[in-house]
Amino acid sequence: MSDGFDTGVVHPARRYNYWLGGKDNFAADRESGDLLARSYPAAWAVARKTT
């Protein structure tokens, strides 16, 4: 059992943090966020509007 976490595994909360301009995310979260936003361009706006 591991005590840490894998920064290479995307987590929706960290991806959301990235979209909001936060600093608590990793490369995998940012890459996933960018890919998702390419498929659904309104993702950034929706994330920011719901805060």
C-alpha positions as a LaTeX table, in Angstrom:
\begin{tabular}{lrrr}
\hline
Residue & $x$ (\AA) & $y$ (\AA) & $z$ (\AA) \\
\hline
Met1 & 0.00 & 0.00 & 0.00 \\
Ser2 & 1.31 & 3.44 & $-0.93$ \\
Asp3 & 1.31 & 6.43 & 1.41 \\
Gly4 & 1.47 & 8.92 & $-1.44$ \\
Phe5 & $-0.48$ & 9.57 & $-4.58$ \\
Asp6 & 0.39 & 9.33 & $-8.24$ \\
Thr7 & 0.71 & 12.79 & $-9.80$ \\
Gly8 & 0.41 & 11.12 & $-13.20$ \\
Val9 & $-3.21$ & 10.14 & $-12.52$ \\
Val10 & $-5.79$ & 12.81 & $-13.34$ \\
His11 & $-8.17$ & 13.90 & $-10.60$ \\
Pro12 & $-11.30$ & 15.90 & $-11.49$ \\
Ala13 & $-10.89$ & 18.29 & $-8.54$ \\
Arg14 & $-7.33$ & 19.18 & $-9.57$ \\
Arg15 & $-8.44$ & 19.63 & $-13.20$ \\
Tyr16 & $-11.16$ & 21.99 & $-11.99$ \\
Asn17 & $-8.53$ & 23.80 & $-9.92$ \\
Tyr18 & $-6.48$ & 24.23 & $-13.09$ \\
Trp19 & $-9.46$ & 25.67 & $-14.97$ \\
Leu20 & $-10.02$ & 28.16 & $-12.15$ \\
Gly21 & $-6.39$ & 29.28 & $-12.35$ \\
Gly22 & $-5.32$ & 27.54 & $-9.15$ \\
Lys23 & $-1.92$ & 26.17 & $-8.30$ \\
Asp24 & $-2.92$ & 22.83 & $-6.78$ \\
Asn25 & $-2.72$ & 20.69 & $-9.92$ \\
Phe26 & $-0.19$ & 18.61 & $-11.82$ \\
Ala27 & 0.82 & 18.16 & $-15.46$ \\
Ala28 & $-1.61$ & 15.26 & $-15.96$ \\
Asp29 & $-4.49$ & 17.41 & $-14.69$ \\
Arg30 & $-3.54$ & 20.30 & $-16.97$ \\
Glu31 & $-3.13$ & 18.03 & $-20.01$ \\
Ser32 & $-6.50$ & 16.42 & $-19.32$ \\
Gly33 & $-8.11$ & 19.81 & $-18.86$ \\
Asp34 & $-6.70$ & 21.06 & $-22.15$ \\
Leu35 & $-7.85$ & 17.92 & $-24.01$ \\
Leu36 & $-11.32$ & 18.15 & $-22.54$ \\
Ala37 & $-11.55$ & 21.85 & $-23.37$ \\
Arg38 & $-10.63$ & 21.10 & $-26.99$ \\
Ser39 & $-13.57$ & 18.69 & $-27.20$ \\
Tyr40 & $-15.88$ & 20.92 & $-25.17$ \\
Pro41 & $-14.65$ & 24.52 & $-25.55$ \\
Ala42 & $-17.22$ & 25.88 & $-23.10$ \\
Ala43 & $-15.68$ & 23.83 & $-20.27$ \\
Trp44 & $-13.49$ & 26.72 & $-19.12$ \\
Ala45 & $-16.39$ & 29.16 & $-19.06$ \\
Val46 & $-18.72$ & 26.71 & $-17.34$ \\
Ala47 & $-16.12$ & 26.00 & $-14.64$ \\
Arg48 & $-15.60$ & 29.69 & $-13.98$ \\
Lys49 & $-19.29$ & 30.57 & $-14.07$ \\
Thr50 & $-20.25$ & 27.98 & $-11.44$ \\
Thr51 & $-17.91$ & 29.41 & $-8.81$ \\
\hline
\end{tabular}
